[in-house]
Amino acid sequence: MSIKEKTKRYISKKWGSNPKCPMCNTTSWTPQDKLFQLREYQGAGVILDNAPPIPFVVICCDHCGNSIMINAVKAEVVKK
């Protein structure tokens, strides 16, 4: 199953079949078929450490572009 399909399944399970965008109140979302990662910000410059990045899936509102990040491990899109 693709990242996009796993994300759709999770959203439907947790958010319902017609989740509203908090910015524009429309209900049309597109999950991205890619994973993104965040690291803790530790001041100016790039700091490489041993802390693992947190993987996220992103869903975007088709109307206004509002984007929501969902932890990919918690959503069971990827394994820890």
LOKOL-89048 format. One record per atom (N, C-alpha, C, O): atom name; residue number from 1; x, y, z. Coordinates in Angstrom, 3 decimals. Layout:
BEGIN
atom,seq,X,Y,Z
CA,NUM,X,Y,Z $
...
This chain:
BEGIN
atom,seq,X,Y,Z
N,1,0.847,-1.177,0.000 $
CA,1,0.000,0.000,0.000 $
C,1,0.895,1.244,0.000 $
O,1,1.895,1.292,0.717 $
N,2,0.540,2.230,-0.791 $
CA,2,1.355,3.442,-0.915 $
C,2,1.219,4.327,0.327 $
O,2,0.299,4.160,1.128 $
N,3,2.140,5.259,0.465 $
CA,3,2.088,6.232,1.557 $
C,3,0.766,6.985,1.498 $
O,3,0.119,7.202,2.523 $
N,4,0.372,7.379,0.299 $
CA,4,-0.871,8.130,0.116 $
C,4,-2.082,7.320,0.580 $
O,4,-2.952,7.853,1.269 $
N,5,-2.148,6.059,0.218 $
CA,5,-3.279,5.214,0.612 $
C,5,-3.298,4.959,2.118 $
O,5,-4.364,4.973,2.734 $
N,6,-2.128,4.728,2.713 $
CA,6,-2.055,4.542,4.164 $
C,6,-2.497,5.814,4.893 $
O,6,-3.181,5.745,5.914 $
N,7,-2.103,6.965,4.364 $
CA,7,-2.494,8.243,4.969 $
C,7,-3.997,8.440,4.862 $
O,7,-4.632,8.848,5.834 $
N,8,-4.581,8.159,3.702 $
CA,8,-6.036,8.280,3.534 $
C,8,-6.775,7.387,4.525 $
O,8,-7.778,7.797,5.109 $
N,9,-6.280,6.173,4.710 $
CA,9,-6.908,5.239,5.646 $
C,9,-6.853,5.789,7.071 $
O,9,-7.843,5.731,7.800 $
N,10,-5.709,6.316,7.460 $
CA,10,-5.548,6.871,8.804 $
C,10,-6.463,8.079,9.014 $
O,10,-7.129,8.181,10.044 $
N,11,-6.497,8.989,8.046 $
CA,11,-7.342,10.180,8.156 $
C,11,-8.805,9.790,8.304 $
O,11,-9.517,10.340,9.144 $
N,12,-9.248,8.850,7.495 $
CA,12,-10.635,8.396,7.557 $
C,12,-10.958,7.792,8.927 $
O,12,-12.030,8.026,9.486 $
N,13,-10.020,7.018,9.451 $
CA,13,-10.212,6.365,10.749 $
C,13,-10.245,7.376,11.897 $
O,13,-11.085,7.269,12.791 $
N,14,-9.349,8.343,11.878 $
CA,14,-9.205,9.283,12.989 $
C,14,-9.995,10.580,12.843 $
O,14,-10.411,11.172,13.839 $
N,15,-10.201,11.020,11.603 $
CA,15,-10.763,12.348,11.365 $
C,15,-12.142,12.279,10.715 $
O,15,-12.836,13.292,10.628 $
N,16,-12.547,11.088,10.256 $
CA,16,-13.847,10.937,9.607 $
C,16,-13.738,11.049,8.092 $
O,16,-12.661,11.271,7.538 $
N,17,-14.869,10.890,7.451 $
CA,17,-14.865,10.828,5.985 $
C,17,-14.828,12.195,5.306 $
O,17,-14.447,12.277,4.139 $
N,18,-15.208,13.262,5.991 $
CA,18,-15.205,14.599,5.402 $
C,18,-14.539,15.613,6.327 $
O,18,-15.214,16.516,6.823 $
N,19,-13.243,15.492,6.572 $
CA,19,-12.588,16.427,7.493 $
C,19,-12.559,17.841,6.921 $
O,19,-12.223,18.042,5.754 $
N,20,-12.912,18.814,7.752 $
CA,20,-12.926,20.209,7.305 $
C,20,-11.573,20.869,7.541 $
O,20,-10.917,20.647,8.558 $
N,21,-11.189,21.663,6.595 $
CA,21,-9.979,22.463,6.732 $
C,21,-10.245,23.552,7.774 $
O,21,-11.249,24.257,7.675 $
N,22,-9.371,23.703,8.766 $
CA,22,-9.577,24.745,9.775 $
C,22,-9.404,26.168,9.236 $
O,22,-9.795,27.132,9.894 $
N,23,-8.825,26.301,8.050 $
CA,23,-8.612,27.631,7.476 $
C,23,-9.786,28.099,6.606 $
O,23,-10.200,29.255,6.692 $
N,24,-10.326,27.193,5.760 $
CA,24,-11.341,27.627,4.793 $
C,24,-12.640,26.818,4.858 $
O,24,-13.584,27.109,4.125 $
N,25,-12.694,25.815,5.722 $
CA,25,-13.880,24.978,5.939 $
C,25,-14.293,24.118,4.749 $
O,25,-15.411,23.603,4.729 $
N,26,-13.424,23.949,3.760 $
CA,26,-13.742,23.010,2.685 $
C,26,-13.311,21.615,3.122 $
O,26,-12.651,21.460,4.150 $
N,27,-13.683,20.603,2.347 $
CA,27,-13.411,19.218,2.758 $
C,27,-12.618,18.421,1.719 $
O,27,-12.715,17.195,1.673 $
N,28,-11.851,19.098,0.904 $
CA,28,-11.080,18.404,-0.123 $
C,28,-9.591,18.465,0.209 $
O,28,-8.982,19.534,0.181 $
N,29,-9.012,17.299,0.525 $
CA,29,-7.617,17.189,0.911 $
C,29,-6.862,16.262,-0.032 $
O,29,-7.444,15.329,-0.585 $
N,30,-5.584,16.512,-0.217 $
CA,30,-4.730,15.615,-0.981 $
C,30,-3.526,15.226,-0.133 $
O,30,-2.696,16.074,0.196 $
N,31,-3.428,13.937,0.226 $
CA,31,-2.229,13.485,0.932 $
C,31,-1.055,13.400,-0.044 $
O,31,-1.220,12.987,-1.192 $
N,32,0.114,13.790,0.418 $
CA,32,1.319,13.680,-0.403 $
C,32,1.802,12.233,-0.372 $
O,32,1.620,11.539,0.628 $
N,33,2.405,11.785,-1.440 $
CA,33,2.904,10.412,-1.504 $
C,33,4.405,10.377,-1.195 $
O,33,5.163,9.599,-1.774 $
N,34,4.805,11.248,-0.261 $
CA,34,6.204,11.347,0.157 $
C,34,6.229,11.486,1.677 $
O,34,5.242,11.881,2.296 $
N,35,7.360,11.158,2.255 $
CA,35,7.581,11.399,3.677 $
C,35,8.500,12.599,3.828 $
O,35,9.377,12.836,2.997 $
N,36,8.287,13.348,4.893 $
CA,36,9.127,14.488,5.221 $
C,36,9.663,14.266,6.623 $
O,36,9.124,13.449,7.370 $
N,37,10.708,14.978,6.987 $
CA,37,11.262,14.788,8.323 $
C,37,11.550,16.124,8.980 $
O,37,11.828,17.124,8.318 $
N,38,11.476,16.112,10.301 $
CA,38,11.823,17.279,11.106 $
C,38,12.905,16.886,12.091 $
O,38,12.964,15.752,12.567 $
N,39,13.740,17.831,12.378 $
CA,39,14.733,17.680,13.437 $
C,39,14.543,18.837,14.400 $
O,39,13.995,19.878,14.037 $
N,40,14.990,18.651,15.606 $
CA,40,14.925,19.708,16.597 $
C,40,15.808,20.874,16.166 $
O,40,16.947,20.671,15.745 $
N,41,15.295,22.075,16.269 $
CA,41,16.075,23.276,15.979 $
C,41,16.956,23.585,17.176 $
O,41,16.471,23.685,18.303 $
N,42,18.244,23.736,16.931 $
CA,42,19.189,23.960,18.027 $
C,42,20.004,25.218,17.811 $
O,42,21.174,25.265,18.192 $
N,43,19.426,26.219,17.221 $
CA,43,20.117,27.481,17.001 $
C,43,20.599,27.602,15.568 $
O,43,20.325,26.744,14.730 $
N,44,21.312,28.666,15.305 $
CA,44,21.781,28.963,13.949 $
C,44,22.754,27.894,13.457 $
O,44,23.492,27.290,14.236 $
N,45,22.734,27.683,12.163 $
CA,45,23.638,26.715,11.555 $
C,45,23.070,25.310,11.592 $
O,45,22.036,25.051,12.208 $
N,46,23.754,24.426,10.931 $
CA,46,23.341,23.035,10.875 $
C,46,24.081,22.261,11.951 $
O,46,25.307,22.311,12.038 $
N,47,23.333,21.554,12.758 $
CA,47,23.930,20.743,13.807 $
C,47,23.570,19.290,13.537 $
O,47,22.395,18.923,13.514 $
N,48,24.571,18.489,13.338 $
CA,48,24.335,17.069,13.129 $
C,48,24.541,16.348,14.444 $
O,48,25.590,16.457,15.078 $
N,49,23.527,15.614,14.837 $
CA,49,23.637,14.871,16.080 $
C,49,23.084,13.467,15.850 $
O,49,22.748,13.099,14.724 $
N,50,22.996,12.711,16.893 $
CA,50,22.523,11.338,16.780 $
C,50,21.021,11.201,16.957 $
O,50,20.494,10.090,16.904 $
N,51,20.325,12.304,17.166 $
CA,51,18.873,12.232,17.343 $
C,51,18.222,11.850,16.016 $
O,51,18.508,12.459,14.985 $
N,52,17.352,10.848,16.038 $
CA,52,16.701,10.460,14.788 $
C,52,15.676,11.502,14.355 $
O,52,15.027,12.115,15.202 $
N,53,15.524,11.708,13.072 $
CA,53,14.496,12.635,12.597 $
C,53,13.109,12.023,12.809 $
O,53,12.967,10.806,12.926 $
N,54,12.108,12.869,12.855 $
CA,54,10.727,12.415,12.994 $
C,54,10.097,12.414,11.599 $
O,54,10.054,13.457,10.946 $
N,55,9.604,11.249,11.126 $
CA,55,8.980,11.217,9.797 $
C,55,7.524,11.699,9.855 $
O,55,6.784,11.370,10.783 $
N,56,7.139,12.470,8.866 $
CA,56,5.780,12.984,8.762 $
C,56,5.217,12.750,7.371 $
O,56,5.946,12.736,6.379 $
N,57,3.896,12.566,7.319 $
CA,57,3.168,12.647,6.065 $
C,57,2.471,14.005,6.076 $
O,57,2.157,14.534,7.142 $
N,58,2.234,14.561,4.913 $
CA,58,1.616,15.879,4.802 $
C,58,0.344,15.756,3.978 $
O,58,0.322,15.116,2.927 $
N,59,-0.722,16.388,4.484 $
CA,59,-1.947,16.493,3.687 $
C,59,-2.190,17.975,3.412 $
O,59,-1.994,18.818,4.287 $
N,60,-2.616,18.280,2.196 $
CA,60,-2.812,19.667,1.780 $
C,60,-4.258,19.903,1.373 $
O,60,-4.859,19.097,0.662 $
N,61,-4.807,21.024,1.837 $
CA,61,-6.149,21.424,1.429 $
C,61,-6.102,21.822,-0.043 $
O,61,-5.256,22.618,-0.451 $
N,62,-7.009,21.265,-0.834 $
CA,62,-7.029,21.561,-2.270 $
C,62,-7.511,22.978,-2.567 $
O,62,-7.273,23.492,-3.660 $
N,63,-8.180,23.611,-1.618 $
CA,63,-8.738,24.943,-1.850 $
C,63,-7.770,26.059,-1.460 $
O,63,-7.493,26.952,-2.261 $
N,64,-7.251,26.008,-0.215 $
CA,64,-6.435,27.129,0.264 $
C,64,-4.955,26.793,0.433 $
O,64,-4.140,27.695,0.629 $
N,65,-4.593,25.509,0.360 $
CA,65,-3.192,25.122,0.486 $
C,65,-2.731,24.867,1.910 $
O,65,-1.573,24.514,2.133 $
N,66,-3.633,25.042,2.887 $
CA,66,-3.263,24.728,4.264 $
C,66,-2.719,23.306,4.302 $
O,66,-3.294,22.397,3.703 $
N,67,-1.608,23.119,5.009 $
CA,67,-0.976,21.806,5.074 $
C,67,-0.881,21.351,6.521 $
O,67,-0.586,22.136,7.421 $
N,68,-1.138,20.068,6.723 $
CA,68,-1.092,19.475,8.057 $
C,68,-0.102,18.324,8.028 $
O,68,-0.130,17.482,7.130 $
N,69,0.776,18.302,9.030 $
CA,69,1.747,17.222,9.154 $
C,69,1.237,16.218,10.187 $
O,69,0.752,16.594,11.254 $
N,70,1.355,14.947,9.849 $
CA,70,0.939,13.866,10.736 $
C,70,2.134,12.950,10.947 $
O,70,2.794,12.547,9.989 $
N,71,2.408,12.624,12.196 $
CA,71,3.513,11.734,12.513 $
C,71,3.302,10.401,11.800 $
O,71,2.312,9.713,12.049 $
N,72,4.225,10.038,10.920 $
CA,72,4.073,8.842,10.079 $
C,72,4.159,7.547,10.882 $
O,72,3.579,6.539,10.477 $
N,73,4.862,7.552,12.000 $
CA,73,4.941,6.357,12.845 $
C,73,3.617,6.154,13.565 $
O,73,3.082,5.045,13.576 $
N,74,3.077,7.220,14.171 $
CA,74,1.795,7.131,14.877 $
C,74,0.661,6.764,13.927 $
O,74,-0.284,6.078,14.316 $
N,75,0.754,7.221,12.684 $
CA,75,-0.272,6.929,11.686 $
C,75,-0.076,5.559,11.057 $
O,75,-0.868,5.138,10.214 $
N,76,0.985,4.861,11.469 $
CA,76,1.323,3.533,10.957 $
C,76,1.561,3.513,9.450 $
O,76,1.262,2.540,8.758 $
N,77,2.111,4.626,8.973 $
CA,77,2.507,4.698,7.564 $
C,77,3.887,4.068,7.407 $
O,77,4.176,3.435,6.392 $
N,78,4.729,4.246,8.411 $
CA,78,6.045,3.605,8.459 $
C,78,6.215,2.956,9.817 $
O,78,5.536,3.322,10.777 $
N,79,7.122,1.992,9.899 $
CA,79,7.413,1.334,11.164 $
C,79,8.541,2.072,11.869 $
O,79,9.423,2.639,11.224 $
N,80,8.506,2.061,13.181 $
CA,80,9.526,2.735,13.985 $
C,80,10.857,2.031,13.870 $
O,80,11.836,2.459,14.480 $
